[in-house]
Amino acid sequence: MEIDREIQQKKFDNDRHRARVNLLFTASWLTGEMKTFLEPYDITPKQFNILRILRGQHPGTVAIEEVRGRMIDRMSDVSRIIDRLVQKELVAKQPCRNDRRSTRVSITEAGLALLQRVDEQKEQLEASLRRLSDEETRQLNALLDKLRGDIV
């Protein structure tokens, strides 16, 4: 459905305004899909993002500051989210040997097992993106990368 009808807006200032609203609406819609997909695993999209970052560094550890810099939503309270993952025994924390002010984190075996279960169902998560052909998906990625440019 076109964004105009979806949000019941008759007119946009220009095509760039329409594109911005469309991107924000679509990002919110995709986030909602992700939340729904992750509910059975009892994790949020931000927790999922952190687990994936830590899996990429496994078996090593990562400073919390580095995790924050690699998050999709960099405004997140990463320390609080990590504390919740520690409570769920999906992540382990340890003080940095060289800098007592810094804490390092790693994914646990339980965290790896959870991501494995999620990965087994990822086709379900990607279903909405199958509305695009492979070529359209490549074009979308290229356009989004171009839009962000050097800002990230």
C-alpha positions in Angstrom: 0.0 0.0 0.0 1.3 3.5 -0.8 2.4 5.6 2.1 -0.2 8.3 1.3 -3.1 5.9 1.9 -1.4 4.1 4.8 -1.1 7.2 6.9 -4.0 9.0 5.3 -2.0 12.0 4.2 -3.2 13.7 1.0 -0.2 15.7 0.1 3.5 15.9 1.0 5.7 19.0 0.6 7.8 17.2 -2.1 9.1 13.8 -3.0 11.9 14.0 -0.5 9.4 14.7 2.3 7.4 11.7 1.1 10.5 9.6 1.0 11.5 10.6 4.6 8.0 9.8 5.9 8.0 6.5 4.0 11.4 5.5 5.4 10.4 6.3 9.0 7.1 4.5 8.6 8.7 1.5 7.0 11.4 1.3 9.7 8.7 1.4 12.4 6.8 -1.4 10.5 9.9 -3.6 10.2 10.8 -3.0 13.8 7.3 -4.2 14.8 7.7 -7.3 12.6 11.0 -8.0 14.3 9.5 -7.6 17.8 6.7 -10.0 17.0 9.2 -12.5 15.5 11.4 -12.4 18.6 8.6 -12.6 21.2 8.7 -16.4 21.5 12.4 -16.2 22.3 11.8 -13.6 25.1 14.3 -11.1 23.6 13.9 -7.6 22.1 15.3 -6.4 18.8 18.0 -4.5 20.7 19.0 -7.6 22.7 19.0 -9.6 19.5 21.4 -7.0 18.0 23.8 -7.2 20.9 23.7 -11.0 20.8 24.6 -11.0 17.1 27.4 -8.6 17.7 28.8 -10.8 20.5 28.4 -13.9 18.4 30.6 -12.3 15.7 33.4 -11.9 18.3 33.0 -15.3 19.9 35.0 -16.7 21.7 36.5 -13.3 22.5 35.1 -10.5 24.6 34.1 -7.0 23.6 34.1 -3.7 25.5 30.6 -2.4 26.2 31.6 0.9 24.4 32.5 -1.1 21.3 29.1 -2.9 21.4 27.4 0.5 21.6 29.3 1.8 18.5 28.1 -1.2 16.5 24.5 -1.1 17.5 21.8 -0.4 14.9 20.2 2.0 17.4 23.2 3.7 18.9 21.0 5.8 21.3 20.3 2.6 23.3 21.2 2.2 26.9 23.5 -0.6 26.1 24.7 -1.2 29.7 21.1 -1.7 30.9 20.3 -4.0 28.0 23.4 -6.1 28.6 22.5 -6.4 32.3 19.1 -7.9 31.2 21.0 -10.3 29.0 23.3 -11.3 31.9 20.2 -11.9 34.0 18.9 -14.3 31.3 22.3 -15.9 31.3 22.8 -15.2 27.6 25.8 -12.9 28.1 28.7 -12.8 30.6 30.4 -9.7 31.9 33.9 -9.3 33.3 35.9 -6.3 34.3 38.7 -5.3 31.9 42.1 -6.2 33.3 43.8 -3.1 31.9 41.1 -0.6 32.7 39.0 -1.1 35.7 36.5 1.5 34.5 35.7 -0.7 31.4 33.7 -3.9 31.3 34.0 -6.6 28.7 31.2 -8.9 27.6 30.9 -12.2 25.8 28.1 -14.4 24.6 27.4 -17.6 26.6 26.6 -21.0 25.3 23.0 -20.4 26.1 23.1 -17.2 24.0 24.7 -19.0 21.1 22.0 -21.7 21.3 19.3 -19.1 21.4 20.7 -17.4 18.2 20.9 -20.9 16.6 17.1 -21.4 17.2 16.4 -17.9 15.9 18.5 -18.5 12.8 16.5 -21.7 12.0 13.4 -19.5 11.6 15.0 -16.5 9.8 13.1 -17.3 6.6 9.9 -16.4 8.5 11.5 -13.0 9.4 12.6 -12.3 5.8 9.1 -13.1 4.4 8.1 -9.5 3.9 11.3 -8.6 2.0 10.5 -11.4 -0.5 8.0 -8.9 -2.0 11.2 -7.5 -3.7 13.1 -9.4 -6.3 16.8 -10.1 -5.7 17.7 -7.1 -8.0 15.2 -4.8 -6.3 16.8 -5.8 -2.9 20.3 -5.0 -4.2 19.0 -1.6 -5.5 17.3 -0.9 -2.2 20.5 -1.6 -0.3 22.5 0.5 -2.7 20.1 3.4 -2.3 20.0 3.2 1.5 23.8 3.0 1.6 24.0 6.1 -0.7 21.4 8.0 1.4 23.5 7.5 4.6 26.7 8.3 2.9 29.3 9.3 5.4 26.9 10.1 8.2 27.0 6.7 10.0 
